[in-house]
Amino acid sequence: MAKEKLKIIKIAYVARPHGIKGEAELGFLDENVLKEGMKILATPYNAKSEIPSEGINLTLNKLKFGHKNIVSFKEVTDRTYLEKLVPFEISVYREDLDEEEFYFFDLPGFDVISEKNELIGEVTKVLDNGAQELLEVKLKSGEIITLPFVENFFPEMDEEKREIVMIMPEYSE
C-alpha cells in the first residue's frame, strides 16, 4: 500500500559560510522549492554543528542563484554565529508548498502497478542524472531496478491513489 506524502522534505544543505554577513553557500539535495521569506527546519549534518538534533526553525531572508547558490537567514546576522551552525541540512514543511504542484520528492512510496493493475513494486528513490529524472523501483521480488522517468516506462500516474503504471523493460542477450 502506498505511503503518505512526507511532512518534512530535506531539500538542501549548508556546508560553509560565504562572506562576513552570515551568508552561506547552499547545495541542493532535491528540487529547489525555496523562496525568500519561507520558514525552514535546519538540522545538524554532523557533530560539528551546534544545532540541537531536533533542529531549529530559520527564515530564508535572501536567495541568490548562480555559479554559487547563496542564502541568508533572518536569524543569522554574522559569520561567527553561522560558523557554529554549519554544517546543516535544510528541510521544508510540506504544508508550506503548493498543494496543486507536483514534486518529484513525492514519488517515493508510490505503488508501482502493471498495465493490468497488478502490484509489482514501490518507488524507493528519485535520482537525477543531469539529463533526466530516474525512478528506483523495488520489485516485489526484492530486485531493485532504475529506469528513466519517461512515458515509455511510466505511461500513467495517479497522484491521489499514489500509484504509477510501469511497463517492464524487455531485456535481450
Residue pairs with C-beta under 8 A, 6 or more apart in sequence:
1 111
2 109
2 110
2 111
2 122
2 161
2 162
2 163
3 108
3 109
3 162
4 109
5 94
5 106
5 109
6 94
6 105
6 106
7 93
7 94
7 95
8 41
8 91
8 92
8 93
8 94
9 30
9 33
9 91
9 92
9 94
9 103
9 105
10 29
10 30
10 89
10 90
10 91
11 28
11 29
11 30
11 31
11 32
11 33
11 34
11 40
11 90
11 91
11 92
12 26
12 27
12 28
12 29
12 30
12 32
12 34
12 89
12 90
13 26
13 27
13 29
13 45
13 87
13 88
13 89
13 90
14 24
14 25
14 26
14 27
14 42
14 71
14 85
14 86
14 87
14 88
14 89
14 90
15 25
15 27
15 45
15 86
15 87
16 24
16 25
16 86
16 87
17 23
17 24
17 25
17 79
17 82
17 83
17 86
18 24
18 25
18 68
18 70
19 79
20 78
20 79
21 72
21 77
21 78
21 79
22 72
22 73
22 76
22 77
22 78
22 79
22 81
22 82
23 62
23 70
23 71
23 72
23 82
24 70
24 71
24 72
24 76
24 82
24 86
25 68
25 69
25 70
26 63
26 69
26 70
26 71
26 90
27 69
28 69
29 89
30 104
30 105
31 103
31 104
31 105
32 65
33 92
33 97
33 103
34 40
34 60
34 63
34 71
34 90
34 92
35 60
35 63
36 60
36 61
36 62
36 63
37 59
37 60
38 59
38 60
38 92
38 96
39 57
39 58
39 59
39 60
39 93
39 96
40 57
40 58
40 59
40 60
40 90
40 91
40 92
41 55
41 56
41 57
41 58
41 90
41 91
41 92
41 93
42 51
42 55
42 56
42 57
42 58
42 85
42 88
42 89
42 90
42 91
43 51
43 53
43 54
43 55
43 88
43 89
43 91
44 50
44 51
44 52
44 53
44 55
44 87
44 88
44 89
45 87
45 88
45 89
46 87
48 86
48 87
49 84
49 85
49 86
49 87
49 88
50 84
50 85
51 85
51 88
55 91
58 73
58 74
58 75
58 76
59 73
59 74
59 75
60 71
60 72
60 73
60 74
61 71
61 72
61 73
61 74
62 70
62 71
62 72
63 69
63 70
63 71
64 70
64 71
76 82
76 85
97 103
102 159
104 126
104 133
104 149
105 126
106 159
107 123
107 126
107 135
107 164
108 123
108 124
108 125
108 126
109 122
109 123
109 162
110 122
110 123
110 157
110 162
110 163
110 164
111 119
111 121
111 122
111 161
111 162
111 163
111 164
112 119
112 120
112 121
112 122
112 123
112 137
112 139
112 163
112 164
112 165
112 166
113 119
113 120
113 163
113 164
113 165
113 166
114 120
114 165
114 166
114 168
115 155
115 165
115 167
119 140
120 139
120 140
120 166
120 168
121 137
121 138
121 139
121 140
121 166
122 137
122 138
123 135
123 136
123 137
123 164
124 136
124 137
124 138
124 144
125 135
125 136
126 133
126 134
126 135
126 136
126 149
127 133
127 134
127 135
127 136
127 146
128 134
132 148
132 149
132 150
133 148
133 149
134 146
134 147
134 148
134 149
135 146
135 147
135 148
135 149
135 154
135 164
136 144
136 145
136 146
137 144
137 145
137 146
137 147
137 166
138 144
139 145
145 169
147 153
147 154
147 166
147 169
152 167
153 166
153 167
153 169
154 164
154 165
154 166
154 167
155 165
155 167
156 164
156 165
157 163
157 164
157 165
158 164
